[in-house]
């Protein structure tokens, strides 16, 4: 079995690469290195089953020959900066929608790649009013360009699955935590505390409620659906969506306290106003995970454990704050 992982040098992609190699797959890891972290793949590069490719997915002509002989695609590459979407409105369109089309079209032309596993996001649900939020909820108006681009990606994938007998799975993640975590509120808080251990600024009033998932629990869910159970449930031309999250949530201000405690600090806290930290920030994220649990999946890390472990990893790997490439 030969897999292509896009965004291979990223947080999720690098963990998928490691797991697929552990399973004995041939793996092509593709990344444009705009935000990728090369050292995440140091171990993979020592494996003869791994091939490293530096390529921007917008370059369709170069992508097509790479797809030849690929069986399954894990499409994790994306612009993941929700806050930056309003500063550069083209970025989400290009890096989240156009490149997803390029991946699908190159799969179609390859004749071999018949399965795609796509990193969508809870942000694609905008701000739902049903909690915990199920997969079949009616989607309200979008509140971020990032979320809109992820929902558009799901739509393009479902259309290709229907038209060209491709098997597709989309995963709407809550925010992920764990080793190699490269951005997000835990990253921001640890960095701020390293710069100033006395005071921690929190965007918003700290009452936003978030659900987080450990990266290893995410990977186990992806493998369960895309590899382990698919012979029984998957077929070409099929499409499905899964929510991945926890059956719990935490306020941002409580998360900040856990991080400070893990670092052995006792700062004062400076708050903004309103639940949102920025335009497009969802003040309450809580997904219904009954569907993935029905397949036998269960999370093995609590949110508190995930936050604490991530803070420790960042503290032990503070190179990440200055050496992103």
C-alpha positions in Angstrom: 0.0 0.0 0.0 1.3 3.4 -1.0 0.1 6.6 0.7 0.5 10.3 0.0 0.4 12.6 3.0 0.0 16.3 2.2 1.2 18.7 4.9 3.6 16.0 6.0 5.9 18.3 7.9 3.0 19.7 10.0 1.5 18.7 13.3 -1.1 16.2 12.1 0.7 15.2 8.9 4.0 14.2 10.6 2.1 11.9 13.1 0.2 10.3 10.2 3.5 9.7 8.4 5.0 8.0 11.4 1.9 5.8 11.9 1.7 4.7 8.3 5.4 3.8 8.3 4.8 1.8 11.5 2.2 -0.1 9.6 4.6 -0.9 6.8 3.2 1.5 4.1 5.2 3.2 1.5 4.7 6.9 2.2 5.3 10.0 0.1 5.3 13.1 2.4 4.5 16.3 0.5 4.8 19.8 2.0 5.5 23.3 0.6 7.4 24.1 3.8 5.7 27.4 4.3 4.9 26.5 7.8 6.3 22.9 7.9 8.9 21.9 10.5 11.5 19.6 8.9 12.7 18.0 12.1 9.3 16.5 12.7 10.2 14.0 9.9 13.8 13.2 11.0 12.8 9.7 12.0 10.8 9.1 8.8 13.6 10.1 6.6 15.7 7.3 8.0 13.1 4.8 6.8 13.6 3.5 3.3 9.8 3.3 2.8 9.6 7.1 3.1 10.0 9.7 0.3 10.2 13.4 1.0 8.8 15.9 -1.6 8.9 19.7 -1.3 6.0 20.9 -3.5 3.2 23.5 -3.3 -0.1 21.8 -4.2 -1.0 24.8 -6.2 1.5 23.5 -8.8 -0.9 21.0 -10.5 1.5 20.0 -13.3 4.1 18.8 -10.8 1.5 17.1 -8.6 0.0 14.9 -11.3 3.0 12.6 -11.8 3.6 12.3 -8.0 0.0 10.8 -7.7 0.8 7.9 -10.0 0.8 4.7 -8.0 -0.7 6.2 -4.9 -3.5 4.2 -3.3 -4.7 6.5 -0.5 -4.3 10.2 0.2 -4.2 11.9 3.6 -4.9 15.5 2.7 -3.8 17.5 5.7 -2.2 20.5 4.0 -4.0 23.8 4.6 -3.6 27.4 5.7 -4.5 26.9 9.3 -4.3 30.5 10.5 -7.9 31.4 11.1 -7.0 34.9 12.4 -4.9 35.6 9.3 -7.8 35.0 6.9 -9.0 38.6 7.1 -5.6 40.0 6.4 -5.0 37.9 3.2 -8.4 36.8 1.9 -7.0 34.9 -1.0 -4.9 32.5 1.1 -7.8 30.3 2.3 -9.2 30.1 -1.2 -5.9 29.1 -2.7 -4.4 26.8 0.0 -7.7 25.2 1.2 -10.0 25.1 -1.7 -8.0 25.2 -5.0 -5.4 22.8 -3.7 -8.1 20.4 -2.6 -9.4 20.4 -6.1 -5.9 19.8 -7.4 -5.5 16.8 -5.1 -8.8 15.3 -6.3 -8.2 16.0 -9.9 -4.7 14.4 -9.8 -6.3 11.4 -8.0 -8.8 11.1 -10.8 -6.1 11.2 -13.5 -3.9 8.8 -11.6 -6.2 5.8 -12.0 -4.9 4.3 -8.8 -5.7 6.8 -5.9 -9.2 5.9 -4.9 -9.4 6.9 -1.3 -9.0 10.4 0.4 -9.0 11.2 4.1 -9.4 15.0 4.6 -8.7 17.2 7.6 -11.8 19.4 7.9 -12.4 21.4 11.1 -15.0 22.2 13.7 -14.7 25.7 12.3 -16.6 24.5 9.2 -19.7 24.4 11.5 -19.4 28.1 12.2 -21.4 28.8 15.4 -24.0 26.0 15.8 -26.8 26.2 18.3 -27.0 22.5 19.0 -24.6 20.9 21.6 -23.0 18.5 21.4 -23.0 19.2 17.7 -23.7 16.2 15.4 -22.5 15.6 11.9 -25.9 16.0 10.3 -26.6 19.5 11.7 -27.8 22.2 9.3 -24.9 24.5 8.8 -25.5 28.1 9.7 -23.9 31.1 8.0 -20.1 30.9 8.0 -18.1 33.1 10.5 -14.6 32.7 9.2 -13.0 32.4 5.8 -11.1 29.3 7.1 -14.3 27.6 8.2 -15.9 28.4 4.9 -13.0 27.0 3.0 -13.0 23.7 4.9 -16.8 23.3 4.3 -16.1 24.0 0.6 -13.4 21.3 0.6 -15.9 18.8 2.0 -18.3 19.7 -0.8 -15.7 19.3 -3.5 -14.7 15.9 -2.1 -18.2 14.6 -1.9 -18.9 15.7 -5.5 -15.7 13.9 -6.7 -16.6 10.8 -4.7 -20.0 10.7 -6.4 -18.8 11.4 -9.9 -15.6 9.4 -10.1 -16.0 6.5 -7.6 -13.6 7.8 -5.0 -14.0 6.9 -1.4 -13.9 9.9 0.9 -13.8 10.6 4.6 -13.8 14.1 6.1 -12.9 14.7 9.8 -14.1 17.8 11.6 -11.5 18.2 14.4 -11.7 20.2 17.5 -8.3 21.8 18.3 -5.6 19.2 18.7 -2.9 19.1 21.4 0.2 17.0 22.1 3.8 16.6 21.0 4.7 18.8 18.0 1.9 21.2 18.6 3.0 24.3 16.6 0.3 27.0 17.1 -2.9 27.8 19.0 -3.8 29.1 22.4 -1.5 26.7 24.4 1.4 27.7 22.2 0.5 31.4 22.6 0.2 31.2 26.4 3.4 29.3 26.9 5.3 31.7 24.6 3.8 34.7 26.5 4.8 33.2 29.9 8.3 32.6 28.7 8.5 36.2 27.7 6.9 37.5 30.8 6.2 35.1 33.7 4.4 37.7 35.8 1.4 38.5 33.6 -0.5 36.5 31.0 -2.6 38.4 28.5 -5.7 36.5 27.4 -7.6 37.7 24.3 -11.3 37.9 25.2 -12.7 37.5 28.7 -11.5 34.0 29.1 -15.0 32.4 29.3 -14.9 30.9 25.8 -15.5 27.1 26.1 -13.3 24.8 24.0 -13.0 21.1 23.5 -9.5 19.7 22.7 -8.3 16.3 21.5 -4.9 14.7 21.9 -3.1 14.1 18.6 -2.7 10.3 19.3 -6.5 10.0 19.8 -7.0 11.8 16.5 -4.6 9.5 14.7 -6.2 6.4 16.1 -9.6 7.7 14.9 -8.3 8.3 11.4 -6.7 4.9 11.2 -9.8 3.2 12.5 -12.0 4.8 9.8 -9.6 5.1 6.8 -7.6 1.8 7.3 -9.0 -0.7 9.8 -12.8 -0.7 9.3 -13.0 0.5 5.7 -13.0 -3.0 4.2 -16.4 -3.4 5.9 -17.8 0.0 5.5 -16.0 1.7 2.6 -16.5 1.4 -1.1 -15.7 3.5 -4.1 -18.2 6.3 -4.6 -18.9 6.5 -0.8 -18.5 9.6 1.3 -18.8 10.2 5.1 -18.1 12.8 7.7 -16.9 12.2 11.3 -16.7 14.6 14.2 -13.5 14.1 16.4 -13.5 15.7 19.8 -14.0 15.0 23.5 -17.1 14.6 25.6 -16.0 17.5 27.7 -14.8 21.1 27.3 -12.9 23.8 29.3 -13.0 27.5 29.6 -9.9 29.3 28.2 -9.1 31.0 31.5 -9.1 27.5 33.2 -6.8 26.2 30.5 -4.5 29.2 31.1 -4.3 28.3 34.8 -3.4 24.7 34.0 -0.6 25.8 31.7 0.8 28.2 34.3 0.7 25.5 37.0 2.4 23.0 34.7 5.2 25.5 34.1 5.5 26.2 37.9 4.3 29.8 37.5 1.6 31.9 39.2 1.0 34.9 36.9 -1.7 37.5 37.1 -4.2 37.5 34.2 -5.1 40.3 31.9 -8.4 39.9 30.0 -9.9 41.5 27.0 -13.7 41.9 26.5 -16.2 39.5 25.0 -16.0 35.7 24.6 -14.2 35.9 21.2 -10.5 36.3 21.0 -10.6 37.4 17.4 -12.9 37.6 14.4 -14.1 34.1 13.5 -13.2 32.7 17.0 -16.0 30.3 18.0 -16.9 30.9 21.7 -18.2 27.4 22.3 -16.9 24.2 20.6 -18.4 20.9 21.7 -18.9 18.1 19.1 -21.0 15.0 19.3 -18.7 12.0 18.9 -21.2 9.2 19.1 -20.7 8.3 15.5 -17.0 7.6 15.7 -17.5 5.9 19.1 -20.0 3.5 17.5 -17.0 2.1 15.5 -15.2 1.3 18.7 -13.1 4.5 19.1 -12.6 6.1 22.5 -10.3 8.9 23.5 -7.5 7.9 26.0 -6.4 11.4 27.1 -8.5 13.9 29.1 -8.4 17.6 28.1 -6.5 18.4 31.3 -3.9 15.7 30.5 -3.5 17.0 26.9 -3.1 20.6 28.0 -0.5 19.7 30.6 1.5 17.4 28.2 1.5 20.0 25.5 2.7 22.7 27.9 5.5 20.4 29.0 6.5 19.6 25.4 6.6 23.2 24.5 8.7 24.0 27.5 11.1 21.2 26.7 11.3 22.2 23.0 11.4 25.9 23.2 13.3 26.0 19.9 9.9 25.9 18.3 9.2 29.6 19.3 12.1 30.8 17.2 13.0 28.0 14.8 9.9 27.2 12.8 11.9 25.9 9.8 
